């Protein structure tokens, strides 16, 4: 330790870079991982039919929300409205109709029912689930800011509620995950399917679903293949010592996170069901599944250009966009959905983001333990 301390002091003396401070900051982020304590559920005993056993032959309805926070500096985003256009194009290919879609974006004027205020967002979620019946498929995409605030109900292990942030949050506040669960999940009857894609910060458990997928060594190992591309995609300024050291520490931080995930997986292993941990005792009647842009303690990136993502031609206007949304669309375009399983989709999204230098890790949560070999074609 004395050697490392002396090395850090010498580097700081020669370059003016506070290596020790940067390292402490990076390690602090790596080690700030939510502790265990969640119930590891090997088997869910329930009278409900197995996931996917009910034919999805009812209506298909979608709520799409994109918030750029136009004119709100700091905090203005660039790609969220584009994300909605991209997802809308993909949903139309899956058999959804525009008549059963509600789109909320903040390029609409004040007072418009299509502007994603807190009231309109809540109304949109209620519209999505109203009169839902067995066989219905409901889809929600949210691209915008996500946040956290102190838990006021005692149901969060980390003491924090995850939140959605409407365009008028400064006047009306944020929407807690408890409320999102109550509106979207709690009211749905057995036999309905709810699929959500939340591309926002702190979104890992933003729907408060009871089962959260945890990585195993087997499904993490392909991540390492992305390291060369990650290094290549980083901006290396060899004339700037501070930038070089920061890049090295950032790379080490990402690698250490993956090592931690692999160790968790090796310790737990087991079947598909054993790859889920039960994080709450809530019981939902519907089949709800959420893909989120990152873990609760992470942030999700808004990128200036999605041209580096290999997207189908039908996917929106290009330009700026959310890293998670576009990783999903790239993954879905690489392989027929009839051949791609849930776990393959999640793994591929994680690998795409790692290759492009992002350290956010998309998450999968559900209302029931989901057989991960189910095909994506069975999702909607």
BELZIGI-V767925 format. One record per residue. PHI is phi in whole degrees, -180 to 180 (NA if undefined). PSI is psi as a letter, one per 30 degrees, with the letter a starting at -180 (999 if undefined). OMEGA is omega in radians with two decimals (none if undefined). Layout:
PHI,PSI,OMEGA ; PHI,PSI,OMEGA
This chain:
NA,e,3.09 ; -63,e,3.12 ; -61,e,-3.13 ; -64,e,3.13 ; -64,e,3.12 ; -65,e,3.12 ; -62,e,3.14 ; -62,e,-3.14 ; -66,e,-3.14 ; -67,e,3.12 ; -64,e,3.13 ; -65,e,-3.14 ; -66,e,-3.07 ; -80,e,-2.99 ; -115,f,-3.07 ; 81,g,-3.10 ; -93,k,3.11 ; -81,i,-3.08 ; -63,e,-3.11 ; -60,e,3.13 ; -65,e,3.12 ; -63,e,-3.13 ; -65,e,3.13 ; -61,e,3.12 ; -64,e,-3.12 ; -65,e,-3.13 ; -67,e,3.09 ; -60,e,3.12 ; -67,e,-3.11 ; -67,e,-3.05 ; -81,f,3.12 ; -82,i,-3.12 ; -107,k,-3.14 ; -53,k,-3.12 ; -70,l,3.14 ; -66,b,3.08 ; 91,f,3.09 ; -72,k,-3.14 ; -72,k,3.09 ; -88,j,-2.96 ; -104,j,3.11 ; -79,e,-3.05 ; -149,k,3.11 ; -98,j,3.13 ; -90,j,-3.06 ; -155,l,3.08 ; -86,f,-3.09 ; -69,l,3.08 ; -63,l,3.11 ; -60,l,3.12 ; -56,k,3.08 ; 85,g,-3.10 ; -82,f,-3.14 ; -95,k,3.11 ; -64,k,3.13 ; -93,i,-3.02 ; -114,g,3.13 ; -95,a,-3.12 ; -77,l,3.06 ; -119,k,-3.06 ; -137,k,-3.08 ; -139,k,3.00 ; -117,k,-3.09 ; -120,k,-3.05 ; -126,k,3.08 ; -131,k,-3.06 ; -126,j,3.07 ; -91,f,-3.11 ; 56,h,-3.05 ; -58,k,3.12 ; 80,g,-3.14 ; -99,j,3.13 ; -111,k,-0.07 ; -75,l,3.07 ; 112,f,3.14 ; -68,k,3.10 ; -105,l,-3.06 ; -120,f,-2.91 ; -111,g,-2.99 ; -71,e,3.10 ; -68,e,3.05 ; -62,e,3.12 ; -58,e,3.14 ; -61,e,3.12 ; -62,e,3.14 ; -67,e,-3.14 ; -67,e,3.10 ; -60,e,3.11 ; -60,e,3.12 ; -68,e,-3.14 ; -63,e,3.10 ; -61,e,3.08 ; -69,f,-3.12 ; -88,g,3.08 ; 101,g,3.04 ; -74,l,3.12 ; -111,l,3.13 ; -63,f,-3.14 ; -64,f,-3.14 ; -108,g,3.06 ; -120,k,2.98 ; -120,k,-3.09 ; -116,k,3.10 ; -118,j,3.09 ; -138,l,-3.02 ; -92,g,2.91 ; -89,g,3.02 ; -89,l,-3.04 ; -71,l,3.03 ; -54,k,3.12 ; 90,f,3.13 ; -73,k,3.08 ; -68,f,3.14 ; -97,g,3.09 ; -90,k,-3.00 ; -80,i,2.97 ; -73,l,3.09 ; -58,e,-3.13 ; -65,e,-3.12 ; -70,e,3.11 ; -67,e,3.08 ; -63,e,3.12 ; -63,e,3.12 ; -65,e,3.12 ; -66,e,3.10 ; -66,e,3.08 ; -60,e,-3.09 ; -59,e,-3.01 ; -103,f,-3.05 ; -65,k,3.11 ; 58,g,3.13 ; -68,k,-3.12 ; -131,l,3.09 ; -52,k,3.12 ; 91,f,3.13 ; -77,k,3.05 ; -119,k,-3.09 ; -121,k,-3.05 ; -130,k,3.05 ; -130,k,3.03 ; -118,k,3.09 ; -125,k,3.06 ; -126,j,-3.08 ; 173,a,3.10 ; -80,k,2.96 ; -125,l,-3.10 ; -144,a,3.06 ; -139,l,3.03 ; -150,l,-3.08 ; -54,k,3.13 ; -64,k,-3.14 ; -109,g,-3.10 ; -125,f,3.09 ; 78,g,-3.08 ; -104,g,-3.09 ; -112,k,-3.12 ; -62,e,-3.11 ; -90,g,3.11 ; 77,g,-3.08 ; -128,k,2.95 ; -87,k,3.00 ; -86,l,-3.03 ; -137,l,2.88 ; -96,k,-3.02 ; -118,j,3.12 ; -65,l,-3.10 ; -65,f,-3.13 ; -104,h,-3.06 ; -61,f,-3.12 ; -66,f,3.11 ; -97,e,-2.99 ; -111,f,3.12 ; 87,l,-3.11 ; -96,l,3.13 ; -111,j,-3.10 ; -71,l,3.10 ; -62,e,3.09 ; -60,e,-3.13 ; -71,e,3.10 ; -60,e,3.10 ; -62,e,-3.10 ; -61,e,-3.11 ; -76,e,-2.96 ; -86,e,-2.94 ; -101,e,-2.99 ; -61,e,-3.03 ; -86,f,-3.02 ; -82,k,-3.13 ; -81,l,3.07 ; -60,k,3.13 ; 95,f,3.06 ; -96,l,3.13 ; -121,k,3.07 ; -118,k,3.10 ; -122,k,-3.13 ; -125,k,2.99 ; -123,j,-3.13 ; -110,j,3.14 ; -102,i,-3.10 ; -157,l,3.13 ; -67,l,3.03 ; 57,h,-2.96 ; -100,g,-3.02 ; -52,e,3.13 ; -123,h,-3.04 ; -69,f,3.06 ; -107,f,3.10 ; 57,h,3.09 ; -76,k,-2.97 ; -75,f,-3.09 ; -113,k,-3.13 ; -121,k,3.13 ; -68,k,3.06 ; -119,k,-3.05 ; -67,k,3.01 ; -112,l,3.13 ; -59,e,-3.09 ; -63,e,-3.08 ; -89,f,3.03 ; -93,f,-2.92 ; -64,e,3.14 ; -67,f,3.12 ; -56,e,-3.06 ; -63,f,3.12 ; -63,f,-3.09 ; -86,f,-3.06 ; -61,e,3.13 ; -57,e,3.12 ; -66,e,3.12 ; -61,e,3.14 ; -63,e,-3.12 ; -65,e,-3.07 ; -81,f,3.11 ; -74,k,3.14 ; -87,j,-3.09 ; -104,j,3.09 ; -102,j,-3.02 ; -74,f,3.06 ; -97,f,-3.05 ; -123,j,-3.06 ; -61,e,-3.12 ; -62,e,3.13 ; -65,e,3.14 ; -63,e,-3.13 ; -65,e,3.13 ; -62,e,3.11 ; -61,e,3.13 ; -63,e,3.12 ; -67,e,3.11 ; -62,e,3.13 ; -63,e,3.11 ; -63,e,3.12 ; -62,e,-3.13 ; -64,e,-3.13 ; -64,e,-3.14 ; -64,e,3.09 ; -61,e,-3.10 ; -68,e,3.07 ; -61,e,3.11 ; -61,e,3.13 ; -63,e,-3.14 ; -66,e,3.13 ; -64,e,3.08 ; -60,e,-3.11 ; -64,e,-3.14 ; -64,e,-3.13 ; -73,f,-3.01 ; -104,e,3.05 ; 46,b,3.01 ; 87,a,-3.06 ; -80,a,3.08 ; -56,e,-3.10 ; -63,e,-3.11 ; -71,f,3.12 ; -84,f,3.07 ; -106,k,2.96 ; -114,k,3.10 ; -89,j,-3.05 ; -104,f,3.08 ; -155,l,-3.10 ; -98,g,-3.11 ; -65,k,3.10 ; -120,k,3.12 ; -116,k,-3.14 ; -81,e,-3.07 ; -82,l,2.97 ; -96,j,-3.13 ; -112,k,-3.13 ; -138,k,3.13 ; -130,k,2.91 ; -104,k,-3.12 ; -120,l,-3.00 ; -70,f,-3.05 ; -167,l,3.04 ; -74,l,-3.08 ; -58,e,-3.07 ; -91,g,-3.08 ; -108,l,3.03 ; -114,l,3.11 ; -108,k,-3.03 ; -86,k,2.96 ; -109,j,-3.00 ; -100,k,-3.07 ; -68,e,-3.13 ; -148,k,3.13 ; -97,g,-3.08 ; -64,f,3.12 ; -78,f,3.04 ; -86,k,-3.12 ; -88,j,-2.99 ; -105,k,2.99 ; -60,l,-3.09 ; -61,f,-3.08 ; -80,f,-2.99 ; -90,i,2.88 ; 68,a,-2.97 ; -88,f,-3.03 ; 76,a,-3.12 ; 76,b,-3.12 ; -72,l,3.13 ; -177,l,3.10 ; -80,k,-3.11 ; -61,e,-3.11 ; -66,e,-3.12 ; -56,e,-3.06 ; -79,f,2.98 ; -65,e,3.08 ; -61,e,-3.10 ; -66,e,3.08 ; -64,e,-3.13 ; -60,e,-3.13 ; -66,f,-3.14 ; -85,f,-3.06 ; -88,f,-3.02 ; -151,k,3.10 ; -55,k,-3.07 ; -63,f,3.10 ; -71,f,-3.10 ; -108,f,-3.07 ; -102,k,3.12 ; -87,l,3.10 ; -56,e,-3.07 ; -69,e,3.08 ; -64,e,3.12 ; -62,e,-3.13 ; -64,e,3.12 ; -60,e,-3.09 ; -67,e,3.08 ; -59,e,-3.13 ; -63,e,-3.12 ; -68,e,3.12 ; -58,e,-3.12 ; -67,e,3.11 ; -64,e,3.14 ; -61,e,-3.09 ; -94,g,3.03 ; 89,g,3.12 ; -89,k,3.10 ; -100,g,3.06 ; -70,k,-3.07 ; -122,j,3.12 ; -56,k,-3.08 ; -118,l,3.09 ; -128,k,3.07 ; -134,l,-3.02 ; -155,l,3.09 ; -83,f,3.10 ; -138,l,3.05 ; -74,k,-3.00 ; -102,k,3.01 ; -65,j,-2.99 ; -76,f,3.07 ; -88,g,3.05 ; -61,k,-3.10 ; -83,l,3.12 ; -61,f,3.12 ; -63,f,3.11 ; -89,f,-3.00 ; -76,e,-3.06 ; -116,999,none
